């Protein structure tokens, strides 16, 4: 399912009450209140989902793949994010969740934690073979990649060109399933199960490859109840799921659902992990100004505590985090991937980007350079004139953004109620 204008976030105008919660939460000033309703500026949105998290009226959601879309495929494969294991109680084993996914309509379920471990090993090899630049930045979070493209374009060269685990897993399946099943590749649908709206955008509009190996993404919110119902099946089926013969779980890979999970596996490198969109922006700003050059790897995740805090998850992130940590402890941190296989895939560039990450040019104040300079000067004057209250009553998140909108002819000085009073 293609998302309109390259975004997954959708605002229901019927439910929207025009409050400013989403607008003030948006880290890229992508939301305005116009005619009493929230609107998204597509050129600023990075699909982080902060607006979903803070909307009190459930007026914002994410357009992801529906179960109806799966009917287009003869053979359906699920690749669940390891976050899914933290959405159920401690008595529910990961193997039971994978078995339940097969009951809800998938023909095969590909476990991702081992591929997460593979991804970490490939990142380590890349760090060892590339002494510059520093810090290198992990590419697993698609929102971080989009944020760097738009707000920190000089850091695009710092992004490690290794595909995220979901794409590596789908690529492996694409290379093998048509031959094993003896069916056309187009008959195989590979679906990622995710807590993140940006994953759908990264599938429909990939920035590091010509075409994603995935066919869609279903949110954990949408699939949680079907899985929960499937888990309540007979005792015999529960026993069978515990004996699920095709699955090996990686404790190292399981931990990547949490902030610091990628860096945990790199024992011999200097690493920093940061989570939360605003802290991520602060750290990237420091990197852009020349700091953190003594760090080898910077892991950034825009969701609090990592993917476990994704806006499309169901469970309280603190409980989910506790459950994931318990699984990591039970599984241990021993490696389950063969080092020779990792080296072979790495040196064949099987794990690498097809295309480099390129900056996305900021929307200019004017196409004419002379007029753009004049508008920039006017914007500076307006910022000084506006009250600096950043109250959002004008429909923009702050006075600086209102000044920017005014010089772009998207708003007027009269939008500010305090300027009206002064006049």
Protein Blocks (a to p, Z undefined) as FASTA:
>chain_A
ZZehhiabdcdfklpgoiaklmmmpmnlpacceehiacddfklpgolommmmmmmnlpac
cddddfklmmmpfbdcddddfklmmmpcfklcfklmmmmmmmnopabdcdfklmmmmmmm
mmmmmmmmmmbccddddfkbmmlmmmmmmmmmmlmmmpccbdcfklmmmmmmmmmmmmmn
opafklpccddddfbfklmmmmmmcckbfbdfbfbdcdfklmmmmmmmmmmmcfklmmmm
mmomkbccdfklmmmmpghklmmmmmkbccdddehjklmmmmmmmmmnopaklpfbdcdd
fbghijklpfkbmbdfklmmmmmmmmmmmnopadfbdfklmmmmmmnommpcfbdcdddd
dddfbfblklmmmmmmmmmmmmmmpgolonopnopabfklmmmmmmnopacfklpmklmm
mZZ
